[in-house]
Amino acid sequence: MVKLNKIYTRTGDDGTTGLVDGSRCPKHSARIAAIGAVDEANSAIGLAICAIGDEAQRAILTRVQNDLFDLGADLATPAEDGDFSPGEMVLRMVPSQAVWIEEQIDAFNEALEPLTSFVLPGGSEASARVHVARATTRSAERAVTAMAAEVAVNPAASTYINRLSDLLFVLARVLNENGNADVKWVPGANR
């Protein structure tokens, strides 16, 4: 269990932050940028939850928020040897977390007609908020891939963040009356 007695520690005043293994890295590193981007996505999902009335949908996104904390912990745990095995003291993303996301996507997709056009982020307030979370999640995915260009990243973590934006896209359509209230893109409409 995490216990936070003191919010400020002053240890980051030198421009570094601590990682799970006790090492420190610059706050401007790709690793910390990825962790921060995941936190931003988590915050956007929290805002989206506030606009969703369906308790089952809220529960799905709350589970995702917990997974995103797991993802942040994973990204904050160096694995220079490429060993991403979870352990009692090492929190790692596992493939079953992305499989669960895929199951949610499949379940939501059952109620949706296939797309005939790209959709604009909007429609209902809840859908628009989920689209913001989707776009923020895509940004987090880019940050994770940038991190992976510099240091080893757990493949299960990369897969999870990629699948999550797909889940958010499908949920945004569900929140728009199962796609019936989607705002369609009209190419070149304003030329």
N, C-alpha and C positions, 0 to 999 in steps of 0.2 A: 504494500500500500504506500502511496506517495504521501509524504507529510511535508507541508510547506509552512514553516514557522515564520520565515522572514522573506518578504518579496524582493527586496533589494539586497544584493550581496557585495556590490562594488567591485567584484572580480572582473566584470566586463568593461570597466572604465578604460582599460588599455586597448580596447578595440577587438578583443578576443572573446570567445564564449566556450564554455566547457561542453565536451561531448560525453557520451555515456561511459566510455572507457577511461575517463579522467583526463584525456588529452585536451588540448585547447586548439582552436583554429580561429582565423580571422573572421569577423562578422560579415565581411564582404565576400567570403569564399562561395564557390558554387554549392557546396554542401549546405551552408546556412541559408543561402538564397532559396534552395529547394525546400528546406524545412519551413521557411517563412511563407513560401508560396502555398504549401500544403495547409498551413495555418490560415491563410487568407481564404482558401477554398472552404475550409471547415467553418469559418465565420460566415461566409456567404450562404452556406447550407443552413446554418443556424437562423439566419434572417429569413430564408425561404420557409423554414418550418413554421415560423410565426404566421404565415399567410395561408397555410394548408389546414383545412378543416378535418380531413379524413385521418382518423387516428392510426390506421394501418400504414398509410403513406408517411405520416410523421414518424412512426416507429422505424420504418425502413431507413429514413434519413438520420434518425438518432443513432441507429446501429452504424451507419456510414460514418457519422462523426466520431464514434468510438474507434472505428477502424482507422480513421485518419490520424488519431493520436498514436495508434500502433505504428502507422506508416512514418510519422514523425520520429518516433523512437527508433525505428529501424534505420532511417536515414542518418540519425545522430549516433549510430553505432558503427564505427569503422570495421571493415573486414578486409584488410589488406591481403589476406590469404585467400579471399574469395569464398570463405565458408559462411554461408548464410543460414546455417542450421539454428533453429530456435532452441533455447535452453531455459533452465530455471531462472537464470540471471540475464538472459539475452532475449529481448523481445524482437521477433522477426515476423514479417508478413509471410503468410503461407498460401499456396495455390488455392486452397478451399475458399479463401476470402473472395478471390476473383470469381470463382465458380458460383458462389452465392449471388454476386452481382449479376452474372449472366442469367441465373434463374429468375431474378427479379425483372430483368429486361424482357425475358421470354414471357413471363406472366403478364406484364403490362402490354406487350405487343399484341397479345391475343385480342384485345378490345379495339385495336387501332386498324384503320384502313391503311393500305400502303400509301406512301407519299407519292404525289404526282407533281410536286414542286418543292423547292426549298421553302422553309418557313422563316418568317421574321421573328425575332425574340419579342414576344408580347402576347396579346390576347387578354387573358385574365391577369390580375396582379400576382397570384400565386405562380402562374406559369412564367411570367416575366422574371420573378425572383429566382426561380429554378434555372432559367436561361442564364441569368447573371452568375449563378453558382456553376453552371456548366462551362461558361467561358472562363471563369476563374480557375476551374479545375484543369482546363486545357492549358492555361498558363502555368499551373503547377506541374503539369506533365512535361512541358518544355523545360522547366527548371530542373526536373529530375533527370531528363535526358542530357542536359548540360552538365549536371553533376556526374553522370555516368561517363561523360567524355574525359573526366579528370580522375575519378576514383571508382572503385568497384561499387556497384549498386545491386541489391537483391533483385533478381529477375521477377520474383513474385510482387515486389513493390512496384516495379515498372508496369507490370500487367494490370495490377489493381487500379492505378491512377488512370490508365488508358480506358479500362472498362467503365470506370465511374462516370466519365463525361458522357458515355453512351447511355448509361442509366438515367442521368439527369435530362438528357435530350428526350428520351422516351417519356419520362415522368412529366416533363413540361407539356408534351402533347396530350397526355392523359388529363392533365389539369385544365386543358383547353377543350373540355367536353369531348374527350377521347379523339381529339384532332379536329372535331367539327368546328371549333372556334379558332383554329390556327389562322394566323395572318399569313397569307401566301405571298411569296416574292413574285413580282411581275417584272421580268427582265426588261430593261430599257423603257419602263413605263413613263419616265419623266424626261425623255430626250426632246 
